[in-house]
Amino acid sequence: MRVRLVYMLVAVMAMLASCIKNDVPYPRIQANFKTFVAEGQEKAALIDSTNCIVTLYFDEMADLSNITVQEYSITPGATVEGDALTGVLNLTKPIKVNLHIYQSWTWTICAEQNIERYFSVTGQIGTSYIDVPARRIVVYISDKIDLSKVYVERAKLGPAGAIITPELEGHTIDLSRPLEVTVEAFGKVEIWNIFAEQTSLSVTTAGVDAWTNVAWVRGQAEAGHDNGFDYREAGAEEWIRVDAADVVHDGGDFSARIIHLLPQTTYEVRAYSDEDLGEVLSFTTGSIVQLPNSGIDDWWLDDKVWCPWAEGDTPYWDTGNKGATTIGASNSVPTDDTATGRGRAAMLETKFVGLGVLGKLAAGNLFIGEYYKTDGTNGILHFGREFTERPTKLRGYLKYKTAPIDYTSSGLEHLAGRPDTCVVWCALIDQNSQFEIRTNPRNRQLFDPNGSYVVAFGSVQYGEDVNQYTQFEVELEYKSTSRVPKYILVTASASKYGDYFTGGTGAVLYLDELELLYDY
């Protein structure tokens, strides 16, 4: 028995050494920022290791020309070239920083600042157009208003406490010609110009974003009036008025969400203000598209790798089994224990793969995309498949058996002994390719729900036993109603922190009968 164990250890060591030697040539290690904290940050920095960009988010009281770096961490063994991060930074424009480990990697540090700006006057149609880079404001005013005597109801063009000259809010100004104003804050002065354009239209149907069973409509009129929308199916005689409670007002801008529409159907919509009607806009709703193998019934065994598609079919889903089976067995497998009593489901189990210290924790998982390759004992995955519709929810069935977390990684030691947590998440992104996941700590890249590429995101988590199949719904929260996605991502894991090789041995997630919903 001891002889057999020795042979197994030797085989595993040889396999790991082989992987590292062939797949991870050390001179190609990427030097990354892992954390970055500056004084006055509003939220955590976004670190994009693919494009080597650190984005820092500040509130409006931060002086971007005088930012102090409090702390940062980089890839072990890497160094910062020069003194780019010492003293105070001027982040009014992006700066470049070189990190070095075998070779130089150029990173960009940039800042985004959330300054609330507004400008509104009496008789205004819609809200003002505020062009921050050009420091220009355009306000649309009824042709019944004398432009030489325009009353400013609200005005804020800089951070809180900024001094505006001449004073605007609560004063009458002359907009018969462009008005130049100065905005002073943090000892710096900006020159802004305000322009007025008059219109004879009392209400405008500003636009529509058509989804599948839902449409988002926008209008503009003078604030304080009865503003709203009518809609109908193309060819119908009667208009349907959107309930006033469903109309959201923002000064002279107003919008509404119209639900329960038919897919692949043409509709018309118009805005109204009191008795006045805006122009009629036509739109066509999208299609109801479901995910291939959404019942998770189709599997086949390729040697010792269980694959979540029928043999000979085009793969849509994948698992981490190709990595797990390098030194162990598949831990994401089919099961006859299903939500409906027929077909098959996915059983995703968290296991330690290997022998002794020669191995890693492998969280059972299922995801849309493909397992790209193994990087030493780590995985490189390509998440997502092409998709352009806009669902509102992902529904499915799951049950879960948790386990105490017995393996942790650096920074997550405090989770040891706690019950493991499973997760199912769905995202829509509009970047031009699949999202690459890298679990290697040297160049780790994981999905960030707050990333600039994210159109919509939602997730559910369970940190306790779910003994019977239970229906769940992942509600997608959209950043914009107009952005059209290019890829859909769905991921399920028996261990929430499986990407960090943290979880509980024996945690098992069962997943079945997934469905995309398109209405509210």
LINLINTA-V87067 format. One record per residue. N is the residue number from 1. BURIAL is # if it has 9 or more other C-alpha atoms within 8 Angstrom, else .. Layout:
N,BURIAL / N,BURIAL
This chain:
1,. / 2,. / 3,. / 4,. / 5,. / 6,. / 7,. / 8,. / 9,# / 10,. / 11,. / 12,# / 13,# / 14,. / 15,. / 16,# / 17,. / 18,. / 19,# / 20,# / 21,. / 22,. / 23,# / 24,# / 25,# / 26,. / 27,. / 28,. / 29,# / 30,# / 31,# / 32,# / 33,# / 34,# / 35,# / 36,# / 37,# / 38,# / 39,. / 40,. / 41,# / 42,. / 43,. / 44,. / 45,# / 46,# / 47,# / 48,# / 49,# / 50,. / 51,. / 52,# / 53,# / 54,# / 55,# / 56,# / 57,# / 58,# / 59,# / 60,# / 61,. / 62,. / 63,. / 64,# / 65,. / 66,# / 67,# / 68,# / 69,# / 70,. / 71,. / 72,# / 73,. / 74,# / 75,# / 76,. / 77,. / 78,# / 79,. / 80,# / 81,# / 82,. / 83,. / 84,. / 85,. / 86,. / 87,. / 88,# / 89,# / 90,# / 91,# / 92,. / 93,. / 94,# / 95,. / 96,# / 97,# / 98,# / 99,# / 100,# / 101,# / 102,. / 103,. / 104,# / 105,# / 106,# / 107,# / 108,# / 109,# / 110,# / 111,# / 112,. / 113,. / 114,. / 115,. / 116,# / 117,# / 118,# / 119,# / 120,# / 121,# / 122,. / 123,. / 124,# / 125,# / 126,# / 127,# / 128,# / 129,. / 130,# / 131,. / 132,. / 133,. / 134,. / 135,# / 136,# / 137,# / 138,# / 139,# / 140,# / 141,# / 142,# / 143,. / 144,. / 145,# / 146,. / 147,# / 148,. / 149,# / 150,# / 151,# / 152,# / 153,# / 154,# / 155,# / 156,# / 157,# / 158,# / 159,# / 160,. / 161,. / 162,# / 163,. / 164,# / 165,. / 166,. / 167,. / 168,# / 169,. / 170,. / 171,# / 172,# / 173,# / 174,# / 175,# / 176,. / 177,. / 178,# / 179,# / 180,. / 181,# / 182,# / 183,# / 184,# / 185,# / 186,. / 187,. / 188,. / 189,. / 190,. / 191,# / 192,# / 193,# / 194,# / 195,# / 196,# / 197,. / 198,. / 199,# / 200,. / 201,. / 202,# / 203,# / 204,# / 205,# / 206,. / 207,. / 208,# / 209,# / 210,# / 211,# / 212,# / 213,# / 214,# / 215,# / 216,# / 217,# / 218,# / 219,# / 220,# / 221,# / 222,# / 223,# / 224,. / 225,. / 226,. / 227,# / 228,# / 229,# / 230,# / 231,# / 232,# / 233,# / 234,. / 235,. / 236,. / 237,. / 238,. / 239,. / 240,. / 241,. / 242,# / 243,. / 244,. / 245,. / 246,. / 247,# / 248,. / 249,. / 250,. / 251,# / 252,# / 253,# / 254,# / 255,# / 256,# / 257,# / 258,# / 259,# / 260,. / 261,# / 262,. / 263,# / 264,# / 265,# / 266,# / 267,# / 268,# / 269,# / 270,# / 271,# / 272,# / 273,# / 274,. / 275,. / 276,. / 277,# / 278,# / 279,. / 280,# / 281,# / 282,# / 283,# / 284,# / 285,# / 286,# / 287,. / 288,. / 289,. / 290,. / 291,. / 292,. / 293,# / 294,# / 295,# / 296,# / 297,# / 298,# / 299,# / 300,# / 301,. / 302,. / 303,. / 304,. / 305,# / 306,# / 307,# / 308,# / 309,# / 310,# / 311,. / 312,. / 313,. / 314,. / 315,. / 316,# / 317,# / 318,# / 319,# / 320,# / 321,# / 322,# / 323,# / 324,# / 325,# / 326,. / 327,# / 328,. / 329,# / 330,# / 331,# / 332,# / 333,# / 334,# / 335,# / 336,# / 337,. / 338,# / 339,# / 340,. / 341,. / 342,. / 343,. / 344,# / 345,# / 346,# / 347,# / 348,# / 349,# / 350,# / 351,# / 352,# / 353,# / 354,# / 355,. / 356,. / 357,. / 358,# / 359,# / 360,# / 361,# / 362,# / 363,# / 364,# / 365,# / 366,# / 367,# / 368,# / 369,# / 370,# / 371,# / 372,. / 373,. / 374,# / 375,# / 376,# / 377,# / 378,# / 379,# / 380,# / 381,# / 382,# / 383,# / 384,# / 385,# / 386,. / 387,. / 388,. / 389,# / 390,# / 391,# / 392,# / 393,# / 394,# / 395,# / 396,# / 397,# / 398,# / 399,# / 400,# / 401,# / 402,# / 403,# / 404,# / 405,# / 406,# / 407,# / 408,# / 409,# / 410,. / 411,. / 412,# / 413,. / 414,. / 415,. / 416,# / 417,. / 418,. / 419,# / 420,# / 421,# / 422,# / 423,# / 424,# / 425,# / 426,# / 427,# / 428,# / 429,# / 430,# / 431,. / 432,. / 433,. / 434,# / 435,. / 436,# / 437,# / 438,# / 439,# / 440,# / 441,. / 442,# / 443,# / 444,# / 445,# / 446,# / 447,. / 448,. / 449,. / 450,. / 451,. / 452,. / 453,. / 454,# / 455,# / 456,# / 457,# / 458,# / 459,# / 460,# / 461,. / 462,# / 463,# / 464,# / 465,# / 466,# / 467,. / 468,. / 469,# / 470,. / 471,. / 472,# / 473,# / 474,# / 475,# / 476,# / 477,. / 478,. / 479,. / 480,. / 481,. / 482,. / 483,. / 484,# / 485,# / 486,# / 487,# / 488,# / 489,# / 490,# / 491,# / 492,# / 493,# / 494,# / 495,# / 496,# / 497,. / 498,# / 499,# / 500,. / 501,# / 502,# / 503,# / 504,# / 505,# / 506,# / 507,# / 508,# / 509,# / 510,# / 511,# / 512,# / 513,# / 514,# / 515,# / 516,# / 517,# / 518,# / 519,# / 520,.
